[in-house]
Each structure stands twice: as C-alpha cells, then as structure tokens.
Amino acid sequence: MDKDLIDWIYTVSQADPKHENGGVLGSMTTPPPPEALKIVNHFISKNLGDPHLFKSLELITEKLVSLTRETLGLPPNMKGIITSGGTESNILALYSFRESLGVKKVVLTDVAHYSVLKASKMLNIYSEVVQTDFSGKFRPDDISKKIHGPSDSLVMTMGTTQLGGVEDPREILDDLNRVPIHVDAAFGGLTFPFINPEKFHGILRALISSGTNFTIGVDFHKFLGAPIPSGIIFVPEEIYPSLSFDVNYISSGKQFGLLGTRPGFSAAAALATLAYYGLDGLSKRAKLAYENTLWFLEEAKHRGLGFPVNRPEVPIACLSTDELIEREKLLEELAKRGFFVYRGEKCRGIRVVMMPHVRKSHLQRLLKAIEEVLISS
Ligand SMILES: Cc1ncc(COP(=O)(O)O)c(C=O)c1O
C-alpha cells in the first residue's frame, strides 16, 4: 500500500473551501447528516442497478419513491426512478418524451439549467430558448407562440439555478395544446413546497387536472443534504416503459434510467436523510434559509452593496453588482478572503445559495467582506 499517496489525498483536500465555516456559498452542496454517512458505508459495494440481487435496495427505493410522491402530492400513477441528480433527470425526461410521445422540439427559457440544452443536444431534440426579462420572468406569449403541435415539449423550472424563480406553467397551460411538460424541480422540489405550499400545490393541481403528460425531477443531494449522487424523476405510468432497458445478465432482466452500475447508497442514504430531519425539520430548514435569503438581499441593498433583481421564491440570492465593481474582480477578492460565491450571470453580479450550512453569521461576514472589497477598489 502506498501510504504516502493515501495521505496525500487527504492533504490535498485541505485547501478546499469548507462548508462548515461558511466558505461554500454558491454551490448547491452541503454536509450530509451522520446517519446518512453510516448508510453510505453500509451500502458502499451494493449496486442499485441490480435491485433483485440486493433486494433491500428494491424495498428501500419503493419506500423512498412513495414518501417523496406523498410529500410532493403526486398521483399514484406517477412512477419514480432514482437518478444521479438533475442532469440525469432532465435527460431522462426528454428521452421519454421523444421515445413515447414523438417529441422533436423542446422550448425552455434562458434561465433553465444548462443541462436541459445538454440533454437536447445529446438526444438530437431541437431546442428553442425564450428570453426572460432582467428578473427572470417570461412573457406567456413568447412561450405559447413557439409551441405548435404534438411534437413540441416544454421545460419549466421550479427554483431557477440563476435567480431562484419559479416558472409557473398555469400562465400558459390553456394555450399549450397539452404538449408534454418537464418540471425541473432539482432545487425547488424540496424547498418550494415548504416555503409556498399554496403555489406549489396549485401548480401541481393544475398540471394534473390539465391531462398534460408531465414529469418532475427533484434532487435529494441538494437542499435536503443527502450524499451525492441522489435524485428522482417521476413520470406518468404510460411513458415509464420507455425508460426501461433490457439487460440479459441480471435477474430482473431490465434496468431503468441512464446509469448501469450505480451507488446503492443513493436511495438508502436519501431515505436516511429524510428520516433524520423529518418533513417538519426539512420544512423549518427551508423556511429559515428563505428568510435569510430575503434578509441578505435587503441588507445588501440597504448598505449599498448591490441591487436585488427579483424576489426569489427559493433560497437563492442574486445580487447585481456590476454598477459598483467588475464582477470577476469581486469574485476573486471574495475568494481571497475565503468566501466562494458563484457568478450571477443573469443578474450581472454574484449568486449565493442559502444551503442549510449557511448561517446568518456567515452572511453577515460575507456582507462585510463585500463592503471591504468595494471600499478598497
Ligand atoms: C434547476 C437545476 N436543474 C438541474 C441541475 C443539475 O443538477 P446536477 O448537477 O445534480 O445534475 C441543477 C444544478 O444546479 C439545477 O439547479
């Protein structure tokens, strides 16, 4: 055994920013709870792609799917598939639309996650991007005039990566001729239902009662804090078979989704994380993170450190700073001081994701650091 090399692996990671001290402020990652880490270890060599061999994983997956379905208020005819996260869910959604519904085109807005365009490229599905205004809002007409017939589809984001907005399909549902819709709720799926249950369930009720074929992807490894990789996509029963692939050498004879061998702990640790916090605990964390988001934006505006461009609907804060300082310089200076925020593309500034490890005291320190950078530049 090369002990030096193993030691080096630990040593080299010392330079990474730490979640716990508030250094990681833009990434949608957060430390999982201790119970989930034990589960990772327990399942480390088991393959979720072979749930007949590792029978416990089949049972665990069933429980996770039904608990998530219940939390989101989805109907029983929507089948859940565990994925490696939002990117895989977006690819699967468009693939299932193409295979079972003959979809050839996807319409999305410019604040959709880049993986939607990646999926359309990989699947050879033509894409049309609708421009949103500075606050990330689309004009309903801009979408409906791009949707013509049954070979078109639409992606709506619940919790946009850039601005934390929620794209509401109710504004256009009547004009869409029931084309299939994928709801990318990778971040919003386990935050928005607690922050604004009325709007969340209103959107879902409208989608369900419209008779539209819709899919929804939600990530466990984002705000919930389950170990990476872990997500889920729900698809209607009728299009579910398109995501099943024959495999002759495993006993189930088929596999679902993109990956073959995949981490067994994905489902088990997500379930353990849900059990650890409980829905009440998760709800409290989401509401607190959201309060901190609004506080941060208000405080920054009040102190002249930037301009909020919208009122986010999930815990993501985008601060426009380009009138005060060149963005790359601000990012660089903050990083030098140990604050790793992300680039805010649409807001022309910086973006902070209020993951559960981000405390108000971290945000106070970040505001102070922005103030210092602005004064010294
Ligand atoms: C809305 C949205 N969709 C999809 C993704 C992709 O998720 P992942 O990186 O887990 O594949 C992200 C990631 O930030 C996201 O914010």
PDBQT file of the ligand as one rigid body, heavy atoms in Angstrom, charges set to zero:
ROOT
HETATM    1  C1  LIG A 401     -32.592  23.661 -11.696  1.00  0.00    +0.000 C 
HETATM    2  C2  LIG A 401     -31.463  22.682 -11.836  1.00  0.00    +0.000 A 
HETATM    3  N1  LIG A 401     -31.617  21.627 -12.646  1.00  0.00    +0.000 NA
HETATM    4  C3  LIG A 401     -30.648  20.719 -12.816  1.00  0.00    +0.000 A 
HETATM    5  C4  LIG A 401     -29.448  20.842 -12.158  1.00  0.00    +0.000 A 
HETATM    6  C5  LIG A 401     -28.375  19.812 -12.378  1.00  0.00    +0.000 C 
HETATM    7  O1  LIG A 401     -28.221  19.034 -11.237  1.00  0.00    +0.000 OA
HETATM    8  P1  LIG A 401     -26.963  18.064 -11.077  1.00  0.00    +0.000 P 
HETATM    9  O2  LIG A 401     -25.763  18.949 -11.155  1.00  0.00    +0.000 OA
HETATM   10  O3  LIG A 401     -27.188  17.446  -9.761  1.00  0.00    +0.000 OA
HETATM   11  O4  LIG A 401     -27.019  17.096 -12.203  1.00  0.00    +0.000 OA
HETATM   12  C6  LIG A 401     -29.234  21.929 -11.317  1.00  0.00    +0.000 A 
HETATM   13  C7  LIG A 401     -27.938  22.107 -10.640  1.00  0.00    +0.000 C 
HETATM   14  O5  LIG A 401     -27.611  23.112 -10.087  1.00  0.00    +0.000 OA
HETATM   15  C8  LIG A 401     -30.261  22.875 -11.132  1.00  0.00    +0.000 A 
HETATM   16  O6  LIG A 401     -30.120  23.941 -10.333  1.00  0.00    +0.000 OA
ENDROOT
TORSDOF 0
